[in-house]
Amino acid sequence: MRYFVKSHFHGWCEVDEEHYNKFVDNILKNATGLKSEQKKDYIKQVTATKGA
């Protein structure tokens, strides 16, 4: 499985699974300006996975 996150400074970057999970966890725990449903939509916008 390949994991991608969208950086504000570098665009799309491929990361390992550990960094991908930390990125998503950080959004879920620390994006206090977003409601739960908004966080899910934002995560979909800034992450991607490819492969089996």
PATINU-199794 format. One record per residue (C-alpha): residue in three letters; x, y, z; residue number from 1. Coordinates in pm, whole numbers, always signed. Layout:
residuo | u | v | w | num
ALA | X | Y | Z | NUM .
...
***
This chain:
residuo | u | v | w | num
MET | +0 | +0 | +0 | 1 .
ARG | +126 | +349 | -84 | 2 .
TYR | +26 | +649 | +130 | 3 .
PHE | +14 | +1015 | +28 | 4 .
VAL | -48 | +1335 | +221 | 5 .
LYS | -91 | +1687 | +85 | 6 .
SER | +158 | +1928 | +237 | 7 .
HIS | +87 | +2301 | +242 | 8 .
PHE | +445 | +2365 | +131 | 9 .
HIS | +537 | +2073 | -96 | 10 .
GLY | +211 | +1947 | -244 | 11 .
TRP | +151 | +1572 | -251 | 12 .
CYS | +419 | +1364 | -78 | 13 .
GLU | +449 | +989 | -41 | 14 .
VAL | +492 | +881 | +322 | 15 .
ASP | +513 | +554 | +510 | 16 .
GLU | +213 | +410 | +694 | 17 .
GLU | +332 | +537 | +1032 | 18 .
HIS | +353 | +900 | +917 | 19 .
TYR | +21 | +870 | +734 | 20 .
ASN | -150 | +750 | +1053 | 21 .
LYS | +12 | +1026 | +1260 | 22 .
PHE | -100 | +1287 | +1006 | 23 .
VAL | -463 | +1167 | +1023 | 24 .
ASP | -452 | +1133 | +1403 | 25 .
ASN | -317 | +1487 | +1436 | 26 .
ILE | -609 | +1624 | +1234 | 27 .
LEU | -862 | +1426 | +1437 | 28 .
LYS | -720 | +1536 | +1773 | 29 .
ASN | -601 | +1891 | +1706 | 30 .
ALA | -821 | +2049 | +1439 | 31 .
THR | -1039 | +2220 | +1697 | 32 .
GLY | -1196 | +2457 | +1443 | 33 .
LEU | -1362 | +2172 | +1256 | 34 .
LYS | -1660 | +1959 | +1354 | 35 .
SER | -1628 | +1580 | +1336 | 36 .
GLU | -1788 | +1548 | +991 | 37 .
GLN | -1576 | +1836 | +858 | 38 .
LYS | -1261 | +1661 | +981 | 39 .
LYS | -1353 | +1347 | +785 | 40 .
ASP | -1409 | +1552 | +468 | 41 .
TYR | -1081 | +1740 | +519 | 42 .
ILE | -889 | +1415 | +569 | 43 .
LYS | -1032 | +1288 | +239 | 44 .
GLN | -906 | +1606 | +69 | 45 .
VAL | -550 | +1586 | +202 | 46 .
THR | -477 | +1211 | +202 | 47 .
ALA | -477 | +932 | -53 | 48 .
THR | -386 | +563 | -68 | 49 .
LYS | -299 | +348 | -367 | 50 .
GLY | -235 | -21 | -408 | 51 .
ALA | -354 | -340 | -252 | 52 .
***
